[in-house]
Amino acid sequence: MIQRTISALIALPLLFFVLFKGGALLFLAAYLLSIIGQYEFYKTFSRKYYVLNWAGYLMTTAWFGGLYKDMPQDYYTFLIAVFLFLLLTLTMLYKKNIMIGSMVTFIGFFYIAFSLSHIIMIWKLDSNFFIWYPFVIAFVTDTFAYFTGKLIGSTPLIPSVSPKKTVEGSLGGVIACLIFSYAYASIFNPSFQLYAVFLGLIGSILSQVGDLIASKIKRIFNIKDFGKIMPGHGGVLDRFDSIIITMPLVYYFIVIFNFLI
């Protein structure tokens, strides 16, 4: 508990500083978190499969490089096509059967690096209001799901994936997120109030799905944490399993919201 508290006291001010500062520091932070997260993901799957981790890191570097240089949309389409072609070619050339490993390499990029890169896309929209949203959704949902489950939880949610999670806890997280999302919009962006309720609902549900996905992977490979970079908290994927899902959601919600108004 002490380790967990100390880690949080160090990590939270860093997070606030990076998000307030933005720019190159945000790019660097998102890139490093992506690489570390991919390392944890690939290391886990390497227990059973031959993963082409170097190809995943290369793709992530090219992807973030494009974002930093404001490359046109066609660059990213071309990049994904080249990445797929490279993996398919290597799958055929390797003597070992690396089909599943190639799929893991591809999924690792999209699941982690592609998802985390959306915080940069949100920042580029020049919206201080929205850049906090992925974290607000994930934090509120996780916190209130935990305490609601502790207080009144009795019905297992998906015991085969996460035995301690309950239906009551899950609903508590969703309801709290709806309230906080509406309150957050009411204070900082009143015109977004009604949309905030919908975003809070979808965001809270998907946040919990992200948590369950990570839990399922850990159960499959019989591990407690993905890494040890944050004492008491585990690795990047252990801390960002929910945020990985909420970042893309918030970005595309903004795009749709701007289109609607």
C-alpha angles and dihedrals in degrees: 000000000000091000090048092051094047091049091051092048089055099039100047097056088046091052092049092048094049094047093047093046097045118166121082092349091059091047091051094046093049091046094049092046089050094051093046091045091050090048090055092046095047093043090055094050092042087074087077108011140046102248123195092220095163090061090053092050091047091052092049092050092050091046095052090042088058092049091049092051093043093238117190122263093259090064092065093046089051091047093054091047091051091046092052092046091050093051093047091048093049090047090058096042099048116091090217122073100255100160094116091041090054090051090050089051091053094044091047090059095048097039094051118011098034091046096046091047088069090078086067091048089052091048090051089059085066094232117143088180096060100038090074095046100087089053095044092052095047096042097046093044094047095045098047094039088056097048095040089051091049093050105040107358115132108136114079113234101204106341094182089061105030115004095191097054117096136196090238091052091049092051090046090055092049095048093047091049091051090053095044093045091053092045092048091052092044091057102039107021114014093178088065097054099108093042089048091063091055093044090049091052097047092037094053093049094047091044089059091045088056090052091049093049090056091045091051092052091050092050092049091054095035096235130139098211136010092228147343103238091117111045110229092011104060124222137335092276091050091057100034101039091110097035091053086068100038096052096065090040093056093046096051091042088057091050092051092042092053089048092051094050 
